[in-house]
Amino acid sequence: MTGFLPDLLARWLPHEPASPSLEQVVDLVDEVLAGLGIDGQREDGDDGADWSLQVGSATLELGLHHNVILDEDTLEVRSPILRLPERNLLAFYRRCLELNRIVVGCCFGVDEDVVVVATERTLPGLGKPEVARMLLDVASVADQFDDELAREFGAEQLGQAP
């Protein structure tokens, strides 16, 4: 990745921590999940791994893959919470932008017609506290706002525990 920001960061952080291998990150995520007492289903692939798990009312998906825009491997934590409402989309998007301003460590987004709460980061310097924080941030925001947004905009809620 080249450009102003990467050049600035290279001068400011000339010795960025080494990026762990994908296998090391898989082990790290598994350790964090086990330490938190969370059971998750892991599926390994050629280019990384994916986990599915339930935390409270939130369904969480973790993905360890190559981000083509950054041209780096990343860990993403996301929670699909709603289908886009059929009416009042402008008001809904405005509300999500307002929430993006106040939530910490994650954001609301749309993937096709599904509203997600998500966070993503590159792997250098990744450790157990960061992975746990990513999980906590996404799960708590998804759990806090899924019911509220569904009620407010008549959106179909996803990810509810049976």
ROFISE-993651 format. One line per 2 residues: number of its first residue (from 1); their letters; for each residue x, y, z of N, C-alpha, C, O, CB. Coordinates in nm, 2 decimals. Glycine has a CB too. Layout:
BEGIN
NUM	a	X Y Z X Y Z X Y Z X Y Z X Y Z | ...;
***
This chain:
BEGIN
1	mt	0.08 -0.12 0.00 0.00 0.00 0.00 0.09 0.12 0.00 0.17 0.14 0.09 -0.10 0.00 0.12 | 0.07 0.21 -0.10 0.15 0.33 -0.10 0.06 0.45 -0.10 -0.06 0.44 -0.13 0.24 0.33 -0.23;
3	gf	0.12 0.57 -0.06 0.04 0.69 -0.06 0.08 0.77 0.06 0.17 0.73 0.14 -0.11 0.66 -0.06 | 0.01 0.88 0.08 0.04 0.97 0.19 0.04 0.91 0.33 0.13 0.91 0.40 -0.05 1.09 0.19;
5	lp	-0.08 0.85 0.36 -0.09 0.79 0.50 0.01 0.68 0.52 0.07 0.68 0.63 -0.23 0.74 0.52 | 0.02 0.58 0.44 0.12 0.47 0.47 0.27 0.53 0.48 0.34 0.48 0.56 0.12 0.37 0.36;
7	dl	0.30 0.63 0.40 0.43 0.69 0.41 0.45 0.76 0.54 0.55 0.75 0.61 0.46 0.79 0.29 | 0.35 0.83 0.58 0.35 0.90 0.71 0.36 0.80 0.83 0.44 0.82 0.92 0.22 0.99 0.73;
9	la	0.28 0.69 0.82 0.29 0.59 0.93 0.43 0.52 0.93 0.48 0.49 1.03 0.18 0.49 0.91 | 0.48 0.50 0.81 0.62 0.44 0.80 0.72 0.52 0.87 0.81 0.47 0.94 0.66 0.41 0.66;
11	rw	0.71 0.66 0.86 0.80 0.75 0.93 0.78 0.75 1.08 0.87 0.76 1.16 0.80 0.89 0.87 | 0.65 0.75 1.11 0.61 0.76 1.25 0.64 0.63 1.33 0.68 0.63 1.44 0.47 0.80 1.27;
13	lp	0.60 0.52 1.26 0.62 0.38 1.32 0.72 0.30 1.23 0.67 0.21 1.16 0.49 0.31 1.34 | 0.84 0.33 1.23 0.93 0.26 1.14 0.95 0.11 1.17 0.99 0.04 1.08 1.07 0.33 1.15;
15	he	0.91 0.07 1.29 0.93 -0.07 1.33 0.79 -0.13 1.37 0.77 -0.17 1.48 1.03 -0.09 1.44 | 0.70 -0.13 1.27 0.57 -0.19 1.30 0.59 -0.33 1.34 0.67 -0.40 1.29 0.47 -0.18 1.18;
17	pa	0.51 -0.38 1.44 0.52 -0.52 1.48 0.50 -0.61 1.37 0.42 -0.58 1.27 0.42 -0.55 1.59 | 0.57 -0.72 1.37 0.55 -0.82 1.27 0.41 -0.88 1.26 0.34 -0.89 1.37 0.65 -0.94 1.28;
19	sp	0.36 -0.91 1.15 0.23 -0.97 1.13 0.23 -1.12 1.17 0.32 -1.19 1.11 0.18 -0.95 0.99 | 0.15 -1.16 1.25 0.14 -1.30 1.29 0.09 -1.38 1.16 0.03 -1.33 1.08 0.05 -1.33 1.41;
21	sl	0.13 -1.51 1.16 0.08 -1.59 1.05 -0.07 -1.62 1.07 -0.12 -1.60 1.18 0.16 -1.73 1.05 | -0.13 -1.66 0.96 -0.28 -1.69 0.97 -0.30 -1.80 1.08 -0.40 -1.80 1.15 -0.33 -1.74 0.84;
23	eq	-0.21 -1.90 1.08 -0.22 -2.01 1.18 -0.22 -1.96 1.32 -0.29 -2.00 1.41 -0.12 -2.12 1.16 | -0.13 -1.86 1.35 -0.11 -1.80 1.48 -0.24 -1.72 1.52 -0.28 -1.73 1.63 0.01 -1.71 1.49;
25	vv	-0.30 -1.66 1.42 -0.42 -1.58 1.45 -0.54 -1.68 1.48 -0.62 -1.65 1.56 -0.46 -1.48 1.33 | -0.55 -1.79 1.40 -0.65 -1.89 1.43 -0.64 -1.94 1.57 -0.74 -1.95 1.64 -0.64 -2.01 1.32;
27	dl	-0.52 -1.97 1.61 -0.50 -2.02 1.75 -0.53 -1.91 1.85 -0.59 -1.94 1.95 -0.35 -2.06 1.77 | -0.50 -1.79 1.82 -0.53 -1.67 1.91 -0.68 -1.66 1.93 -0.73 -1.64 2.04 -0.47 -1.55 1.85;
29	vd	-0.75 -1.66 1.82 -0.90 -1.64 1.82 -0.96 -1.76 1.90 -1.04 -1.74 1.99 -0.96 -1.64 1.68 | -0.91 -1.88 1.87 -0.96 -2.00 1.95 -0.94 -1.99 2.10 -1.02 -2.02 2.18 -0.90 -2.13 1.89;
31	ev	-0.82 -1.94 2.13 -0.78 -1.92 2.27 -0.87 -1.82 2.34 -0.92 -1.84 2.45 -0.64 -1.88 2.29 | -0.90 -1.70 2.27 -0.99 -1.60 2.33 -1.13 -1.65 2.34 -1.19 -1.63 2.45 -0.99 -1.48 2.23;
33	la	-1.18 -1.72 2.25 -1.32 -1.78 2.26 -1.32 -1.88 2.37 -1.42 -1.87 2.45 -1.36 -1.85 2.13 | -1.22 -1.96 2.38 -1.22 -2.06 2.49 -1.21 -1.99 2.63 -1.28 -2.03 2.72 -1.11 -2.16 2.48;
35	gl	-1.13 -1.89 2.64 -1.11 -1.81 2.76 -1.24 -1.74 2.80 -1.26 -1.72 2.92 -1.00 -1.71 2.74 | -1.32 -1.70 2.70 -1.45 -1.63 2.73 -1.56 -1.73 2.75 -1.67 -1.69 2.79 -1.48 -1.53 2.62;
37	gi	-1.53 -1.86 2.73 -1.64 -1.96 2.75 -1.74 -1.96 2.63 -1.86 -1.99 2.65 -1.71 -1.94 2.88 | -1.70 -1.91 2.52 -1.79 -1.90 2.40 -1.76 -2.02 2.30 -1.64 -2.04 2.26 -1.77 -1.77 2.33;
39	dg	-1.86 -2.10 2.27 -1.85 -2.20 2.17 -1.87 -2.14 2.04 -1.97 -2.08 2.01 -1.95 -2.32 2.20 | -1.78 -2.17 1.95 -1.80 -2.13 1.81 -1.77 -2.24 1.71 -1.69 -2.32 1.74 -1.71 -2.00 1.78;
41	qr	-1.83 -2.23 1.60 -1.80 -2.32 1.49 -1.70 -2.26 1.40 -1.72 -2.15 1.34 -1.93 -2.36 1.41 | -1.58 -2.33 1.38 -1.48 -2.28 1.29 -1.48 -2.36 1.16 -1.49 -2.48 1.17 -1.34 -2.28 1.36;
43	ed	-1.46 -2.28 1.05 -1.44 -2.35 0.92 -1.32 -2.29 0.86 -1.30 -2.17 0.84 -1.57 -2.32 0.83 | -1.22 -2.38 0.84 -1.09 -2.34 0.78 -1.10 -2.34 0.63 -1.16 -2.43 0.57 -0.98 -2.43 0.83;
45	gd	-1.04 -2.25 0.57 -1.03 -2.24 0.42 -0.89 -2.22 0.38 -0.80 -2.21 0.46 -1.12 -2.13 0.37 | -0.87 -2.22 0.25 -0.73 -2.20 0.19 -0.68 -2.07 0.22 -0.55 -2.05 0.24 -0.74 -2.22 0.04;
47	dg	-0.76 -1.97 0.24 -0.72 -1.83 0.25 -0.74 -1.77 0.39 -0.74 -1.65 0.41 -0.78 -1.74 0.15 | -0.78 -1.86 0.49 -0.81 -1.81 0.62 -0.90 -1.90 0.70 -0.90 -2.02 0.68 -0.86 -1.67 0.62;
49	ad	-0.99 -1.84 0.78 -1.08 -1.91 0.86 -1.20 -1.82 0.89 -1.20 -1.70 0.88 -1.02 -1.96 0.99 | -1.32 -1.89 0.92 -1.44 -1.82 0.96 -1.49 -1.89 1.08 -1.49 -2.02 1.09 -1.54 -1.83 0.84;
51	ws	-1.55 -1.81 1.17 -1.61 -1.86 1.29 -1.76 -1.81 1.29 -1.78 -1.70 1.25 -1.54 -1.82 1.42 | -1.85 -1.89 1.35 -1.99 -1.85 1.37 -2.01 -1.88 1.52 -1.98 -1.99 1.57 -2.09 -1.92 1.28;
53	lq	-2.07 -1.78 1.59 -2.10 -1.80 1.73 -2.22 -1.72 1.78 -2.25 -1.62 1.71 -1.98 -1.77 1.82 | -2.27 -1.75 1.89 -2.38 -1.67 1.95 -2.34 -1.61 2.08 -2.29 -1.68 2.16 -2.51 -1.76 1.97;
55	vg	-2.36 -1.48 2.09 -2.32 -1.41 2.22 -2.45 -1.33 2.25 -2.48 -1.23 2.19 -2.20 -1.32 2.20 | -2.52 -1.37 2.36 -2.64 -1.31 2.39 -2.74 -1.32 2.27 -2.76 -1.43 2.22 -2.62 -1.16 2.42;
57	sa	-2.80 -1.21 2.23 -2.89 -1.22 2.12 -2.82 -1.20 1.99 -2.88 -1.21 1.88 -3.00 -1.11 2.13 | -2.69 -1.17 1.99 -2.62 -1.14 1.87 -2.55 -1.27 1.81 -2.48 -1.34 1.88 -2.51 -1.04 1.90;
59	tl	-2.57 -1.29 1.68 -2.50 -1.38 1.61 -2.37 -1.31 1.56 -2.38 -1.21 1.49 -2.58 -1.44 1.49 | -2.26 -1.37 1.59 -2.13 -1.31 1.55 -2.06 -1.40 1.44 -2.07 -1.52 1.45 -2.04 -1.29 1.67;
61	el	-2.00 -1.33 1.35 -1.93 -1.40 1.24 -1.79 -1.34 1.25 -1.77 -1.21 1.24 -1.99 -1.38 1.10 | -1.69 -1.42 1.26 -1.55 -1.37 1.25 -1.49 -1.43 1.12 -1.51 -1.54 1.08 -1.47 -1.42 1.38;
63	gl	-1.41 -1.34 1.06 -1.35 -1.38 0.93 -1.20 -1.34 0.93 -1.17 -1.22 0.96 -1.42 -1.32 0.81 | -1.12 -1.43 0.90 -0.97 -1.41 0.89 -0.94 -1.43 0.74 -0.93 -1.54 0.69 -0.89 -1.50 0.98;
65	hh	-0.92 -1.32 0.67 -0.90 -1.32 0.52 -0.82 -1.21 0.47 -0.78 -1.12 0.55 -1.04 -1.32 0.45 | -0.78 -1.22 0.35 -0.71 -1.11 0.28 -0.80 -1.00 0.24 -0.90 -1.03 0.16 -0.63 -1.17 0.16;
67	nv	-0.77 -0.88 0.28 -0.85 -0.76 0.24 -0.79 -0.71 0.11 -0.67 -0.66 0.11 -0.86 -0.65 0.35 | -0.86 -0.72 0.00 -0.80 -0.68 -0.13 -0.77 -0.53 -0.14 -0.68 -0.48 -0.21 -0.89 -0.73 -0.24;
69	il	-0.85 -0.45 -0.07 -0.84 -0.30 -0.08 -0.71 -0.26 0.00 -0.63 -0.18 -0.05 -0.96 -0.23 -0.01 | -0.69 -0.32 0.11 -0.57 -0.29 0.19 -0.44 -0.37 0.14 -0.33 -0.34 0.17 -0.59 -0.32 0.34;
71	de	-0.47 -0.48 0.07 -0.37 -0.58 0.03 -0.30 -0.63 0.16 -0.18 -0.65 0.16 -0.27 -0.52 -0.07 | -0.38 -0.66 0.26 -0.33 -0.72 0.38 -0.43 -0.82 0.44 -0.55 -0.81 0.41 -0.30 -0.61 0.49;
73	dt	-0.38 -0.91 0.52 -0.47 -1.00 0.59 -0.54 -0.92 0.71 -0.47 -0.83 0.77 -0.40 -1.12 0.65 | -0.67 -0.95 0.73 -0.74 -0.88 0.84 -0.82 -0.98 0.92 -0.85 -1.08 0.87 -0.82 -0.76 0.78;
75	le	-0.86 -0.93 1.04 -0.96 -1.01 1.12 -1.08 -0.91 1.12 -1.07 -0.80 1.17 -0.91 -1.04 1.26 | -1.20 -0.97 1.08 -1.32 -0.89 1.09 -1.42 -0.96 1.18 -1.43 -1.09 1.18 -1.39 -0.88 0.95;
77	vr	-1.49 -0.89 1.26 -1.59 -0.94 1.35 -1.72 -0.86 1.31 -1.72 -0.74 1.30 -1.56 -0.92 1.50 | -1.83 -0.93 1.28 -1.95 -0.87 1.24 -2.07 -0.94 1.29 -2.06 -1.06 1.32 -1.96 -0.86 1.08;
79	sp	-2.18 -0.87 1.30 -2.30 -0.93 1.35 -2.42 -0.88 1.26 -2.45 -0.76 1.26 -2.33 -0.89 1.50 | -2.48 -0.97 1.18 -2.59 -0.93 1.10 -2.71 -0.91 1.19 -2.75 -1.00 1.26 -2.63 -1.03 0.99;
81	il	-2.77 -0.79 1.20 -2.88 -0.76 1.29 -3.01 -0.74 1.23 -3.11 -0.78 1.30 -2.84 -0.64 1.37 | -3.02 -0.69 1.11 -3.15 -0.66 1.05 -3.15 -0.67 0.90 -3.04 -0.66 0.84 -3.20 -0.52 1.09;
83	rl	-3.27 -0.69 0.84 -3.28 -0.67 0.70 -3.31 -0.52 0.69 -3.38 -0.46 0.77 -3.40 -0.76 0.64 | -3.27 -0.46 0.58 -3.31 -0.32 0.56 -3.46 -0.30 0.56 -3.53 -0.38 0.51 -3.25 -0.27 0.42;
85	pe	-3.50 -0.20 0.63 -3.65 -0.17 0.63 -3.70 -0.14 0.49 -3.63 -0.08 0.41 -3.68 -0.06 0.73 | -3.83 -0.17 0.47 -3.88 -0.15 0.33 -3.92 0.00 0.32 -3.93 0.05 0.20 -4.00 -0.23 0.31;
87	rn	-3.94 0.07 0.43 -3.98 0.21 0.42 -3.89 0.30 0.50 -3.81 0.25 0.58 -4.13 0.23 0.47 | -3.89 0.43 0.48 -3.81 0.52 0.55 -3.66 0.50 0.55 -3.59 0.51 0.66 -3.86 0.53 0.70;
89	ll	-3.61 0.46 0.44 -3.47 0.43 0.43 -3.38 0.55 0.46 -3.28 0.53 0.53 -3.43 0.38 0.29 | -3.42 0.66 0.41 -3.34 0.78 0.44 -3.33 0.81 0.59 -3.22 0.83 0.64 -3.40 0.91 0.37;
91	af	-3.44 0.80 0.66 -3.44 0.82 0.81 -3.36 0.71 0.88 -3.29 0.73 0.97 -3.58 0.82 0.86 | -3.37 0.58 0.82 -3.30 0.47 0.88 -3.15 0.49 0.86 -3.07 0.48 0.96 -3.34 0.34 0.81;
93	yr	-3.10 0.53 0.74 -2.96 0.55 0.72 -2.91 0.67 0.81 -2.80 0.66 0.86 -2.93 0.58 0.57 | -2.99 0.77 0.82 -2.95 0.89 0.90 -2.93 0.84 1.05 -2.83 0.88 1.11 -3.06 1.00 0.90;
95	rc	-3.02 0.76 1.10 -3.01 0.70 1.24 -2.88 0.62 1.25 -2.82 0.63 1.35 -3.14 0.62 1.27 | -2.85 0.54 1.15 -2.73 0.46 1.16 -2.61 0.55 1.16 -2.51 0.52 1.23 -2.73 0.36 1.04;
97	le	-2.61 0.65 1.08 -2.49 0.74 1.08 -2.48 0.82 1.22 -2.37 0.84 1.26 -2.51 0.85 0.97 | -2.59 0.85 1.27 -2.59 0.91 1.41 -2.53 0.81 1.51 -2.46 0.85 1.60 -2.73 0.96 1.45;
99	ln	-2.57 0.69 1.50 -2.52 0.59 1.59 -2.37 0.56 1.57 -2.30 0.54 1.66 -2.60 0.45 1.58 | -2.33 0.57 1.44 -2.19 0.55 1.41 -2.10 0.66 1.48 -1.99 0.63 1.51 -2.16 0.56 1.26;
101	ri	-2.16 0.77 1.50 -2.09 0.88 1.57 -2.07 0.85 1.72 -1.97 0.90 1.78 -2.17 1.01 1.55 | -2.15 0.77 1.78 -2.14 0.75 1.93 -2.09 0.61 1.97 -2.05 0.59 2.08 -2.28 0.77 1.99;
103	vv	-2.10 0.51 1.88 -2.05 0.38 1.92 -1.90 0.38 1.91 -1.84 0.45 1.83 -2.11 0.26 1.82 | -1.84 0.29 1.99 -1.69 0.29 2.00 -1.65 0.15 1.95 -1.70 0.05 1.99 -1.65 0.31 2.14;
105	gc	-1.54 0.15 1.86 -1.48 0.03 1.82 -1.54 -0.05 1.71 -1.49 -0.15 1.67 -1.46 -0.06 1.94 | -1.66 0.00 1.66 -1.73 -0.07 1.55 -1.82 0.03 1.48 -1.82 0.15 1.52 -1.81 -0.19 1.61;
107	cf	-1.89 -0.02 1.38 -1.98 0.07 1.31 -2.09 -0.01 1.25 -2.09 -0.13 1.24 -1.90 0.15 1.19 | -2.20 0.06 1.21 -2.31 0.00 1.13 -2.27 0.01 0.98 -2.22 0.11 0.94 -2.44 0.08 1.16;
109	gv	-2.31 -0.09 0.91 -2.29 -0.09 0.77 -2.40 -0.18 0.70 -2.49 -0.24 0.77 -2.16 -0.15 0.73 | -2.40 -0.18 0.57 -2.49 -0.26 0.50 -2.42 -0.36 0.40 -2.33 -0.31 0.33 -2.59 -0.17 0.42;
111	de	-2.45 -0.48 0.40 -2.39 -0.58 0.31 -2.51 -0.64 0.24 -2.59 -0.72 0.30 -2.31 -0.69 0.39 | -2.52 -0.61 0.11 -2.64 -0.64 0.03 -2.76 -0.58 0.10 -2.76 -0.46 0.12 -2.66 -0.79 0.01;
113	dv	-2.86 -0.65 0.15 -2.98 -0.59 0.21 -2.97 -0.62 0.36 -3.08 -0.62 0.43 -3.10 -0.65 0.15 | -2.86 -0.65 0.42 -2.85 -0.69 0.56 -2.77 -0.58 0.63 -2.66 -0.54 0.59 -2.78 -0.83 0.58;
115	vv	-2.82 -0.53 0.74 -2.75 -0.43 0.83 -2.66 -0.51 0.92 -2.71 -0.61 0.99 -2.85 -0.34 0.91 | -2.54 -0.47 0.93 -2.44 -0.54 1.02 -2.38 -0.43 1.11 -2.37 -0.32 1.08 -2.33 -0.61 0.93;
117	va	-2.33 -0.49 1.22 -2.24 -0.41 1.31 -2.11 -0.48 1.29 -2.10 -0.60 1.30 -2.29 -0.41 1.46 | -2.00 -0.40 1.26 -1.88 -0.47 1.23 -1.75 -0.39 1.27 -1.76 -0.27 1.30 -1.87 -0.49 1.08;
119	te	-1.64 -0.46 1.28 -1.51 -0.40 1.30 -1.41 -0.49 1.23 -1.43 -0.61 1.21 -1.48 -0.39 1.46 | -1.30 -0.43 1.19 -1.20 -0.50 1.11 -1.07 -0.44 1.14 -1.06 -0.31 1.16 -1.23 -0.50 0.96;
121	rt	-0.96 -0.52 1.15 -0.83 -0.46 1.17 -0.73 -0.55 1.11 -0.75 -0.67 1.09 -0.80 -0.44 1.32 | -0.61 -0.49 1.08 -0.50 -0.57 1.02 -0.44 -0.65 1.14 -0.47 -0.62 1.25 -0.40 -0.47 0.96;
123	lp	-0.35 -0.74 1.10 -0.30 -0.83 1.20 -0.17 -0.79 1.28 -0.15 -0.84 1.39 -0.26 -0.96 1.13 | -0.09 -0.70 1.23 0.03 -0.66 1.31 -0.01 -0.61 1.45 -0.10 -0.52 1.46 0.11 -0.56 1.24;
125	gl	0.05 -0.66 1.55 0.03 -0.62 1.69 -0.10 -0.68 1.75 -0.13 -0.65 1.86 0.02 -0.48 1.69 | -0.17 -0.77 1.67 -0.29 -0.83 1.72 -0.26 -0.92 1.84 -0.18 -1.01 1.83 -0.37 -0.90 1.61;
127	gk	-0.34 -0.91 1.95 -0.32 -0.99 2.06 -0.46 -1.02 2.12 -0.56 -0.98 2.07 -0.23 -0.92 2.17 | -0.46 -1.10 2.23 -0.58 -1.15 2.30 -0.67 -1.03 2.34 -0.79 -1.03 2.31 -0.55 -1.23 2.42;
129	pe	-0.61 -0.92 2.40 -0.70 -0.81 2.44 -0.77 -0.75 2.32 -0.89 -0.71 2.34 -0.62 -0.71 2.51 | -0.71 -0.73 2.21 -0.77 -0.67 2.09 -0.88 -0.76 2.04 -0.99 -0.71 2.00 -0.67 -0.64 1.98;
131	va	-0.86 -0.89 2.03 -0.96 -0.98 1.98 -1.08 -0.98 2.07 -1.19 -0.97 2.03 -0.90 -1.13 1.96 | -1.06 -0.99 2.20 -1.17 -0.99 2.30 -1.24 -0.85 2.29 -1.37 -0.85 2.30 -1.11 -1.01 2.44;
133	rm	-1.17 -0.74 2.27 -1.24 -0.61 2.26 -1.32 -0.60 2.13 -1.43 -0.55 2.14 -1.13 -0.50 2.26 | -1.27 -0.66 2.02 -1.35 -0.66 1.90 -1.48 -0.73 1.92 -1.59 -0.69 1.88 -1.26 -0.72 1.78;
135	ll	-1.47 -0.85 1.98 -1.59 -0.93 2.01 -1.69 -0.85 2.10 -1.81 -0.85 2.07 -1.55 -1.06 2.07 | -1.64 -0.80 2.21 -1.72 -0.73 2.30 -1.79 -0.60 2.24 -1.91 -0.58 2.25 -1.64 -0.68 2.42;
137	dv	-1.71 -0.53 2.16 -1.77 -0.41 2.10 -1.88 -0.44 2.00 -1.99 -0.38 2.01 -1.66 -0.33 2.02 | -1.86 -0.54 1.91 -1.96 -0.58 1.82 -2.08 -0.64 1.89 -2.20 -0.60 1.86 -1.91 -0.67 1.71;
139	as	-2.06 -0.73 1.98 -2.17 -0.80 2.04 -2.25 -0.70 2.13 -2.38 -0.71 2.12 -2.12 -0.91 2.13 | -2.19 -0.61 2.20 -2.27 -0.52 2.28 -2.35 -0.42 2.20 -2.46 -0.39 2.24 -2.17 -0.45 2.38;
141	va	-2.29 -0.37 2.09 -2.36 -0.27 2.01 -2.48 -0.34 1.94 -2.59 -0.29 1.93 -2.27 -0.20 1.91 | -2.45 -0.46 1.88 -2.56 -0.54 1.82 -2.67 -0.57 1.91 -2.79 -0.55 1.88 -2.50 -0.67 1.76;
143	dq	-2.64 -0.61 2.03 -2.74 -0.65 2.13 -2.81 -0.52 2.18 -2.94 -0.53 2.20 -2.67 -0.72 2.25 | -2.75 -0.41 2.19 -2.81 -0.29 2.24 -2.91 -0.23 2.13 -3.01 -0.18 2.17 -2.71 -0.19 2.28;
145	fd	-2.87 -0.23 2.01 -2.95 -0.16 1.91 -3.03 -0.24 1.81 -3.11 -0.18 1.74 -2.85 -0.07 1.83 | -3.02 -0.37 1.81 -3.10 -0.45 1.72 -3.25 -0.44 1.75 -3.33 -0.42 1.65 -3.06 -0.60 1.73;
147	de	-3.29 -0.45 1.87 -3.43 -0.44 1.90 -3.48 -0.30 1.88 -3.59 -0.28 1.82 -3.46 -0.47 2.05 | -3.41 -0.20 1.92 -3.45 -0.06 1.90 -3.47 -0.02 1.75 -3.57 0.04 1.72 -3.34 0.03 1.97;
149	la	-3.37 -0.06 1.67 -3.38 -0.02 1.53 -3.50 -0.10 1.46 -3.57 -0.05 1.37 -3.25 -0.05 1.45 | -3.51 -0.23 1.50 -3.62 -0.31 1.44 -3.76 -0.24 1.48 -3.84 -0.23 1.39 -3.62 -0.45 1.50;
151	re	-3.78 -0.20 1.60 -3.90 -0.14 1.64 -3.92 -0.01 1.57 -4.03 0.02 1.52 -3.91 -0.12 1.79 | -3.82 0.07 1.58 -3.83 0.21 1.52 -3.86 0.22 1.37 -3.93 0.30 1.33 -3.70 0.29 1.55;
153	fg	-3.81 0.12 1.30 -3.82 0.12 1.15 -3.90 0.01 1.09 -3.91 0.00 0.97 -3.68 0.13 1.09 | -3.95 -0.08 1.18 -4.02 -0.20 1.13 -3.94 -0.29 1.04 -3.99 -0.35 0.95 -4.14 -0.15 1.04;
155	ae	-3.81 -0.31 1.08 -3.72 -0.39 1.01 -3.72 -0.53 1.07 -3.74 -0.55 1.19 -3.58 -0.34 1.01 | -3.70 -0.63 0.98 -3.69 -0.77 1.03 -3.56 -0.79 1.10 -3.45 -0.77 1.05 -3.71 -0.87 0.90;
157	ql	-3.57 -0.85 1.22 -3.46 -0.87 1.30 -3.39 -1.00 1.27 -3.47 -1.10 1.24 -3.49 -0.86 1.45 | -3.26 -1.01 1.27 -3.19 -1.13 1.24 -3.11 -1.17 1.37 -3.09 -1.09 1.46 -3.09 -1.11 1.12;
159	gq	-3.06 -1.29 1.37 -2.96 -1.34 1.47 -3.01 -1.36 1.60 -2.93 -1.38 1.70 -2.86 -1.24 1.48 | -3.14 -1.37 1.62 -3.19 -1.40 1.76 -3.17 -1.54 1.79 -3.19 -1.64 1.71 -3.34 -1.37 1.76;
161	ap	-3.13 -1.56 1.92 -3.11 -1.70 1.97 -3.25 -1.77 1.97 -3.35 -1.70 2.00 -3.05 -1.70 2.11 | -3.25 -1.90 1.95 -3.38 -1.97 1.95 -3.44 -1.98 2.08 -3.55 -2.03 2.10 -3.36 -2.11 1.89;
***
